[in-house]
């Protein structure tokens, strides 16, 4: 009898391994992710896993003083001021469909389209490179993030193969999604995530889905008894019954498209799109994990409520 049971469980494990796809095999809307949220390696010590470029930078660039700056003038810095590294800059620029990610002054990211480097000169002399691009990134000292007046530049399109952007929309369409008028009563805002694994903003429970949508995450959190749902970097969902509202960011800081519905925004690297999960309607088509429930996310100016741990009542 014992031998039969052992043979049965061995066969069961084999069947599960055959029919359960790894995350590296799953693609949705042009996006591929190579690890699940809770797999070993997601945390390095107590720090969340970061994204690293697989390609070397294009080089060290300086602005030609006789030309108008061709990079996007808008600068991007992480809210903590100590997280900037190539992965963070590349993903930010990729989310807005830029071609180049340029890091400068150890902590600043700028993006460029296909003509973004036209006003810049690539340094080729090793002495000049070391003199100009000589500042390590504040978020990872093993990388160089330009210099005071110079840029370490990466090609956005292939530097992080595990993170690509939807190919079914334009930058204007995505900007419209992000900056949409306040039409979604569920949405509470974009919030800074902790880089420490044991200090998540929403630390109740979590999951990662290859077809993540806003409704998927709300349904998961509500059905597990949590009042708030937060989406991060396209595919991750976190739940809790309270969170710290002082870490609220600007709407543009959450810019990752949801892997299951590219017309929705699911946070970003170390930032969360947080919703009131009590608005999840279990009797609607939201129970279908391939269907999203909204067109985009919007930012409300009203004060956030229900942050005292009390679970909001589910709307009728």
N, C-alpha and C positions, 0 to 999 in steps of 0.2 A: 504493500500500500504506500509506504513511504517513498519507494523508488518511483511509483507512478506519479505521486504528487510532485516530486523533484523534476521528473520529465515534463509534466504539464507546465510548471512555472518557467522552466527553461525555454519551452516552446513559446509561451506567452511573451517573455522578454524579447525573444527573437522577432516575433511578429510586430511588436510595438516599435522596435528599432527599424524595421523595414518600412513601415507605413508612416512614421513620424518624420517629416522633413526637418532638416537643420535650417537655421535661420539664414545661413549663407546661400541656401538654395531658393529662397523666397524673394520674389520681386513684385513690386506694385507701383504702377504709375511711374516707371523709370527709376524707382528708388530701391536700393539694395542695402540691407543691414546685415552685418556679419556676426552679431552676437545677441543673445537674448539678455533681457534686463538682469535676471538673477543668476546667470551662469557665473562660474568661477572666472575671475579676471575682470569683472565689472568694477570691482573696487581694488585699488592698489593700496594696501594697508587700509587706512580709513578714508582715502580719497576716491572720489568717483573717477571712473575710467575716462581719459581724455582722448580726443581724436588726433591722430598723428599723420602728417603727410607721408605718402610713400615715395614721392619724387623730391629731388633736390630743388631748391629755389632756382628761378631763372637767372638770378644774379643780384648784384648790388647796383642800384640805380641812383643817379642824382639828377636834379632838375636843371635843364638848360635855361640859364637866366634870361636868355633872349626870347624865350617862347612862353606863351600862356600855359599855365598848369593844365595838363590833360587828364589827370586823375580826378575822380569825383571829389569836390572840395569838402564834402561832409566827412567828418571823422567819427570813427566808432571806437569806444572804449568800454570795457566791461565795467559793471557797476561797482565791483569791489576794488577795482584798480590794481589787482594783483593776479589776474587770471589770464591776461592776454598771451597767446602763443599762436603759432601758425594755424593750428587746427581751428581755433575760435575765429580767426580772421577769415580763413578760407570759407568756412561754412556760412558766416555772415554775408560775404560777398556772393557766394553761390545762391543763397536764398533770394537775392535780388537780381539774379541772372547776369552778374558781371563776369568778365573774362579773367581779370587779374585781381590778386589780393596783395596789397603792399603794406608792410609793417615798418614803422618808424619809431624812433625815440624810446624803444623797449616796451611801450605800452599802448601804441596807437595803431589803428588799422584804417586804411583807405582802400577804396575799390576803383577799378577801372574797366571800361568797356574795351572793345577791340582796338580802339585808338588811344587807350589810356596811357600807353608808354611813349606816344609820339613826341612828347616834349621832354623826354628823359634820355639820358645817356647811360649806357651800361658800362661800368668800369671793368677793365680787363687786366689791369696791372695789379698783381697780388698785394703790393705795398699799399696802393691807393684803396683797394678793397678793405684791407685790414684797418686802415686809418679812418675810413668812412662808415662802413657797416661793422660796428664794433661793440654794439650794446646787446647783451643777452636779454631774452624775453622775460618780463616780470613773472609770467606764469609758468615758465619752464626754462631754466638757465642752460639747458643743453642746446637751445636754438638761439640764433641771432635774429633780432628784430630791428634791423636797420641801424641808424645812428641819429644824431641830432638833426641833420639835414640830408639824410640819405634813406633809401628804402630797400629792404629785402623783399623781393617780389616772387610770388608763386603764380603758376598757371592754375586757375580755379578749376578748370574743366576736368582735370585728371589727377589732382594731387591727393584727394581722399576718395578712392574708388568705392568705399562703403557708404558714401553719402553723395547722392546726385539729386538733381532737382527735377521737377515735372517738366516735360517737354510739350505740354498741351496748353500753355498760356503765355501771355506776354507780361512784361514788367508792369505795364499799365493795368492789366487785369489783376495782377497780384496786389499792386498798390491799392486798387479799389477795394479788394477784399479786406486788406489790413485796415484801411482808413474808412471803412463803411460807416454809415450813420448808425446811431444806437437803435438797433432793431432786435437785438437778442437779449431778452430779460434774464437769461441764465448766466450771462458772462459777467465775471467780477473783475477781470483785469489781467495784466501781465505782471508776474512777480518773479523776483530773484530767487533762484534755487541755491541751496548750500552746496559747496563743493565737498562737504564731508558726508560720508555714507550714513552715519548715525544721527545726522542733524537735518534730515530732509524737511522741507517746508510742510509737505503732506506725508506723514510717516505712518499712516494706518495700515495700508497694504498697497500692492502695486502689481502691474502686469505689463507685458510687452506684446503687441500684436502686429503681425505683418500687414494687416488691413485696418489699422487703427483709424477711427473717426471720432469726432466729438461725442456723438451719441453712444458709440461703443464704450467709451470711458465713463460717461455719465451712468450708463446702465450698469456697468461693472461695479462702480462705487456705490450706487444706490442699492443695488441688490445685495451688497455685502454690508449694508447698514451704515454707510458713511455719507455725510452731508455735503462734502466738497470733493470735486474731481479736478485734477490738474494734469495737463498734457505737456510732454516735454520731448523735444528733438524729433518730432514726427511720429514716433511709434510707442512712446512710453506713457503709462497712465499711473497716477498716484492718487491715493484717497486719504481722507482724514475727516475729523469732526470739528477741527479748528485750525487756524493758521495765523501767522503774524502778518498783519496788513501793512506794516510800515515798510515792507520790502517791495512795494509796488513800483513798477518801472513804466517807461513810456510805451505806447502801443507798438512802436516799430521794433522794440527789442524782442518781441515774439514774432518770428518770421518763418519758422519751418512749416512747410506744407504737410498736412496729414498724409501718411502713406496710403491710407484707404480712401481718401477723398481730397484731391489736390485743390479743391475750392474752399477748403477749411484750413485753419492755422492751428498747429499743435505745438505751441511753445517754441523752443529753440534750445541750443546748448546751454545748460544750466539756467534756463528760464522756463517758467510755467504759465500756460494759459489756464486760469482757474475758473471753474464754473460751480454753480449751485446744482448739485446732482439731484435735488428733490424735484427738478423740472423734468426729469426723465419720465417718459410715458411708457410704461411697460406693456401697454396694450396696443401700441402703434407698431409701425414697421421698423422702429428702432431696434427691435429684437433681432433683425437681420443684420449680421455683422458686416455686411458689405455695403450697407446704406448709411450715409451720413444725414444729419438732421438739419444742418443750417448751411447758409451760403458762405458766411465768413464770420470773423469775430469782430466785435466792436468794443469800444471803451466807454464806460459809463463814468459820469462825474459824481454820481450819488455816493454817499458814504456806504462802505461795506457793512452789511449786517450779519447777524448770526455768527459772530466770531468768538462767542463765549463757550463754544462746545455744545450748545443745544442744537439738536437736529431739527431743521425747519420742517414744517408740515408739508406733505406732498400735495401740490395743487390738484384740485378736482378737474 
